[in-house]
């Protein structure tokens, strides 16, 4: 809010002034008596309710002569979508020209980019920082700035995800969004840890693989490869129990009688790529998932 103050001459016997709106307050007195110049030192400005700045303010005219004067600093309050600034209360000498008020939000004293309005939505990176709203009144070449009281944003601790232990005969339900997707987060074991998104409708066509199997070992003829970790499929709880089979592959083709979790590399594998293909099956259907593949060198 800006109060425009104009100061004139006072008579010997001044009479009461008519109340003026605060948006365009003009202080002047006159009477039929001969006017004489006086040198006022200060004014008392009364702002009435329901203004948020209601109250009495002492305005030194010497300060007013130097440019805009802030009578009440801006304040920060909670807004609909973050923080909102309550504008400060300023006074200026109307004879010195118009006043332009600009704003800026700061975090720990640093200007926040693209935050120059009355509202501000803090980002997660602002947690634990002191937020201030700065208001600058410019009248010609003269500038004055007023700062709100700092608002310390709390540090919100990220809650630990819930850990569920599921009995062998239990089934978990998925919460599916309107787009038909569901999110799954796995905490343990570490080899499966991560966040996964699936299309729930796809479960009606058979199990979905979240994580493929991993194999390792010495990649030479005569040595052995093994399954380091089996893949992780998920299935529809309404389907028949899921079964899972594995098959070693040479360049994408099945190797006869190689379905265990270890495989001894043969001469025919030299220069080829060996992998482990898993198949998960339920009453809706079957889906396959290939592990990483290992290129085999020559004879050990």
N, C-alpha and C positions, 0 to 999 in steps of 0.2 A: 504494500500500500504506500502511496506517495502523497504527502501533504505539501501543497504548494503554499508558501508563506509570502505575504507581501506586507511590508511594514511602512507606515506613513507617518503623519504628524499627529501629535496628541494635543487636545485643547486644554485650557485651564480646568474646565469642569467637564470631564468626559462622561458620556452616558453609556448605559449598558449596550453591548453589541447584540445583534440578532444572531442566533445560532446558524452556523454554516455547515453544509455537508463536509465530512472529512476529506472526501476525494478532491475538493477544490476549496480548501479553507483559505480565506483571505482575512487577515487581521488588520483592521483599520478603525479609527474612531474619529468622530467629527462632531462639532456643535456649532451653534450660532456665535459662540464667542470667537474672538480673534485667535487664530491658530498660531502656535509657537512651536518651533522645532524642539524636539527632545531627543535624548540619546538612550533609548531603551537598551537594557543589558541582556534580558532573557524573557522568554515567554513560557507560560505554562499551557501545554496543549492537553485538552481533555478529549479522550476517545470513548464514545459511549458503546454499551452493549447493543447488539450481540456481536460486535466485532471481536475477533480473537485477541486483539490488542487493546481491549477496553482498559482504561486507566488514565493516570495523569503522568505527563512527561515534561520535564524541564528542558527547554531548548535554549541554549546560549546562542545569541545572535552572532557573536564573534565566530563560532563554529560554522554557522550557516553561511557566513560570508566566504568561507574557504571551500564550499562545495556541499554536496548532499550529506546529510547527517542521518545516521541510523539510530532511531529511537528504541527499536526492539529488534533483536537479531532473528533471523529465520529459525525455524524449529523443524525437527524430523519427527514424523509420526508413522504408524503403520498404515499402509495403503491397501487397496484391493489386491494388487499384484506385486507387492513388495513394500518399498518405502515411499513416502510422499513428503514433500517439503511444504511447510506453512510459510508463506512469504513474510519477510520482515517488514517493519514499519519505518519508512524513511520520510525525511522532510527536506525540502529544497527551497531555494530562493527562486520564485517563478520568473523574476526579471533576468535571470542568468541563462534562460533557455530551457529546452526540453531535457528530460532525463531518460536515459535508456538503461534498463536493468537486465543484466545477464546472469546466468546461473551455471554452476559446475559442482558435480559430486566428486569427492576425494576419498581415497582409501589409504589410511596411514600417511596422509599428507601428499599422496601422489594423485595427479589428475587421472580420473577414470575416462577412458576414451568413449565417445558417443554417449555421454551421460551429462547433458546440459539442460535438462528439463525439470519439471516439478516432481516427476516420479522416477524411481530407479529400482530395478529388479536385481538384487545382488546375485552374483554367481557363486558357485561352490568355492572358488578360489578366494573369495572375500571373507570366508569364515575366520573368526578370530581377529579381524582387522577393525580399526576405528573408522567409521564412516562419518563424513562431515559434508554439509551442504553450504557452499559459498555463494554469496549474492553480491554482485558488483553493480554499483550505480555510477553511471558516467554522465557528466554534464559538461559538454564541450570537451576540453582537454583534461578536466579534473575527474579523477576516479576514486571511489571509496569502496572498500570491501568489508562485508560483515560475515562472520562464520557462525554456523549453528553449533550447539554443543555436540560433542562427538558421541556417536552411538556405537557401542562395541557389539559387533555381531558375534553370537555364540558359536563355539565350535561344536558341531553336531557329530557325535561319535557314530560311525557306521556300525550298525548292529551285526553281530555274527550271524551267519545263516543258520537256520534250524538244522539239526542233524537228526535224521530219522533212521531208526533201526527197524527193518521190516522182516517179519516172520516169513518162513518159507511158503506158507499157504495164504499170505496176505497179498492184496492187490492195491496199488496206488492209482488214484484218479488224476487225470490231467485237467487243468483249467484252460479252456480253449477260448481265444479271443474271437471277435466277430469275423475276422479274416480267416479263421479256421486254423490258426497256428497256435502252438503250445511251446512254452519254454521249459527246458530241463536243465538244472544245475547239479553237477556231480562234484562232491567235495573229496571223497575218498573211495577207492584207493587212488593214489596220485596219477597212475598211468591213465586213468579215465577222467581225471579232474578237468572241469571246463563247463562252459555254457553251450547248450545245443537248442536249436529250434527245429521243430518238425511240423509237417502238415498232418493234422490228426486224421484226416480222411484217408491218408495213405496207409494207415495201420489196418484198414479193412482189406488191403490187398496183400498183406503179409508183413512180417517183421521188418523194422527199419534198423539199419546199422548206424550207430553213433560213432563208434571207434573201430578201425580195422585192426586185425592181428598184427603183431610185430615178430619178425624172425631175426636170428643172429647166428653167428658161428664163423668158422674158418672157411673161406671160400676157395677150397682146393679139393681136387679129386682125392678121395680116400678119407677126408675129414667129414665132420658131421655139422648139420644145421639143426637148430631147434626153435620151437615156438617160445619166444620170450614172454609174450602175453597174448591171450586170446582176445578176439574182437568182442565188442559189446553191442548186442542187438536189443531192441525193445519191441514188444508186441502188444496186441490188443488183448486186454484182460478178458474180453468176452469170447475169445477164440480158444481152441483146444491148447493144452500146454505146448510150449515151443520146444523143438528139438534142434540140435546143432551138429553138423558134421564138418570135418576138415579133409582137404585133399591137397597134396603137394603137386605143384605145377612146374613144367619145364617149358619155358617160352609160351606160357598160356595154355598148354595142353596137359591133361592129367597124366601123372606118372603112375603106372599100375602098381597096386598093392602098397601105396604110400599114403596112409591115412593117419598115422600116429603123430605124436608131437615132436618126434625127432626124425631126421632123414640123413642117411649116409650118402655122400656125394659119389656118383658113379662116373666112369670114364665118359659115358654118353652125355654127361652134363657139362663137360669142358667147353668153355666159350658160350655157354647158354646162361639164361637168367632163371633162377629158381624162386618160386613164391609159394605161399600157403593160402589156398582159397577156402573160405568158410561159407557154409550154406545154413541159414536159419529158416525153419519151416514151422508154420502153425496151420490151423484149419482154414485160414484165409488165403494162404499161398506161401511162396518161398522167395527169398532174396539172397544174393551172393555178395561177398565182399572180399577183395584180394588184399593180402598183406603187402608190405614192402617187398621188393624183389632184390635178390643178390646175384651179381654177375660172378660166375665161377671161372677160376683160372685153371692152369694145367695141373699135372700130377704133382702131389706133394713130395 
